[in-house]
Amino acid sequence: MLFLCHLGDISSHFGGREQKDGHEILFVASNDIQDASVLLTPQILSASAQSQSNAKAPISLPLTKISAKSISHSVLRRINSVDTSGEPNSTIPITSAVEGQVFLAPIAFADEPFLVVIDTGSSDTWVVRQRSACISITTGLREGQDQCAFGPQYVASSSFTEIPDQNFNVSYGDGEVLIGIVGYEEVCLGNVTVPSQEVGLVDIAAWNGDGKSSGILGLAYPSLTSAYAGDEQDSEQDSVEEEYEPIFIRMITHGLIEQQIFTLAISRDESSGGILTLGGLPDPRDVVYGDDFATVPIEVLGSPQMNGSSRFDPDYTFYTISIDGFPNPNASSSFAPSPQESPHSRWPNVTNIQAVIDSGTTLIYLPYPVTKSINSLFGSQANYDPTVDTWFVDCNATAPSWSLTIGGQNFNINPLDMIIQGLDGSCVSGVQDAFNGFSILGDVFLKTVLAVFDLGNAEMRFATRQ
């Protein structure tokens, strides 16, 4: 028997099934996501040989890629509130989130299926609730729900239990706000049900949605959860945070997975979004990656020499690592310098900088000397606009090749990922300034690697991908 948690005949929700190359394809209905399909691998539609509560095999969730606004403003806001010395810094400018891509995974609250954004830069699992109020980001006035552009909305099931005297409250750097309640619900991921998972249900939203996703699946540490004491749903309140176990950590502590890792392989292929695998490595038939892994410790943000004392150390926030450096592309035989400008003589010697690995950020954010040198490889086809703190590039530019070193291994950034076109038709570079804040390695980097988030050993591993 094939099953996906409690979804029953999920083809009626998503559109239809079809066999292809031994895999079962789940097509999304055109009124939900146009021109998209979800590949259900054997890991997802596995035989019911053992009960869901004892499921140990890795869970592979197919990802759907859509064009949407990056949710990087959440990470930028939190990271840039602390400067590189570890002290609060309220003066660091935040680059506006650009139009890019987000990656959606199928989950279910009880028997209600949703597509949610995969985000390694936040920790809450939340969906929007039916009859939620949409608030204008610019005016603060209530407007039609279609303006927030959520996907299907959650109808509270009999299995949901609200937590009294707590509220869900998230504020973002560009004016987006989510306010609601918190409670316990069965959350289904592939063939596994996570019982009594604490989740957020959004009742009030100021949000720039994509029209498809209903929420976010946050995979970071407990210190980034957004439950607060009190039942006053006020975005300006100053209340006590009520940390809880994010969904992946709860899967670990409840023995729902064999290995305390999850892996992410996002795709630049327009026909596939990639695969999120919980509890192990992906099937090599689904993801082709190299044999050599670069291994680095997960670090405490702001303290590059400090690693957590345990796998779930309360000092951990984001998946933070150190970048060894940035090899001069002049050493690459494949590099052809621009006739307008050759930056090799002044290639910056920037080493051992902290960076957050974030799937919810489209771009890469690096220190100014590195960003300037990389973008100068575009020659006259790139220019910096200080009014919006952004490097723009000609949409038809010849993108450069460059690399960064992690764990002693070089990872080449594919030129195909270096030009990002927004919905307004303009194009930006895949590498932007981090200003005085911490660096972020977003999807431009993640498309080149299989990323292994090893919470059990408090380390990250990266292998090259095609």
Stockholm file with secondary structure:
# STOCKHOLM 1.0

chainA/1-466         MLFLCHLGDISSHFGGREQKDGHEILFVASNDIQDASVLLTPQILSASAQSQSNAKAPISLPLTKISAKSISHSVLRRINSVDTSGEPNSTIPITSAVEGQVFLAPIAFADEPFLVVIDTGSSDTWVVRQRSACISITTGLREGQDQCAFGPQYVASSSFTEIPDQNFNVSYGDGEVLIGIVGYEEVCLGNVTVPSQEVGLVDIAAWNGDGKSSGILGLAYPSLTSAYAGDEQDSEQDSVEEEYEPIFIRMITHGLIEQQIFTLAISRDESSGGILTLGGLPDPRDVVYGDDFATVPIEVLGSPQMNGSSRFDPDYTFYTISIDGFPNPNASSSFAPSPQESPHSRWPNVTNIQAVIDSGTTLIYLPYPVTKSINSLFGSQANYDPTVDTWFVDCNATAPSWSLTIGGQNFNINPLDMIIQGLDGSCVSGVQDAFNGFSILGDVFLKTVLAVFDLGNAEMRFATRQ
#=GR chainA/1-466 SS CBCCTTCSSTHHHHEEEEEETTEEEEEECTTTSTTCEEEECTTTSCBCSSCGGGCCSCEEEECEEEEEECCHHHHHHHHTTBCTTSSBCSCCCCCCCCEEEEEEEEEEETTEEEEEEEETTCCCEEEEEEEEEEECTTTCCEECGGGTCCCSCBCCCTTCEECTTEEEEEECTTSCEEEEEEEEEEEEETTEEEEEEEEEEEEEEECCCCSSCCEEEECSCGGGCCEEESSCCCTTCCCCBCCCCCHHHHHHHTTCSSSSEEEEEECCCTTCCEEEEESSCCCTTTCCBCSCCEEEECEETTEEEEECSSTTCTTCCSCEEEECBCCCGGGCTTCCCCSSCCCGGGCCCCCSEEEEECTTCCSEEECHHHHHHHHHTTGGGEEEETTTTEEEECTTCCCCCEEEEETTEEEEECGGGSEEECTTSCEEESEEECTTSCEEECHHHHTTEEEEEETTTTEEEEEEBC
#=GC SS_cons         CBCCTTCSSTHHHHEEEEEETTEEEEEECTTTSTTCEEEECTTTSCBCSSCGGGCCSCEEEECEEEEEECCHHHHHHHHTTBCTTSSBCSCCCCCCCCEEEEEEEEEEETTEEEEEEEETTCCCEEEEEEEEEEECTTTCCEECGGGTCCCSCBCCCTTCEECTTEEEEEECTTSCEEEEEEEEEEEEETTEEEEEEEEEEEEEEECCCCSSCCEEEECSCGGGCCEEESSCCCTTCCCCBCCCCCHHHHHHHTTCSSSSEEEEEECCCTTCCEEEEESSCCCTTTCCBCSCCEEEECEETTEEEEECSSTTCTTCCSCEEEECBCCCGGGCTTCCCCSSCCCGGGCCCCCSEEEEECTTCCSEEECHHHHHHHHHTTGGGEEEETTTTEEEECTTCCCCCEEEEETTEEEEECGGGSEEECTTSCEEESEEECTTSCEEECHHHHTTEEEEEETTTTEEEEEEBC
//
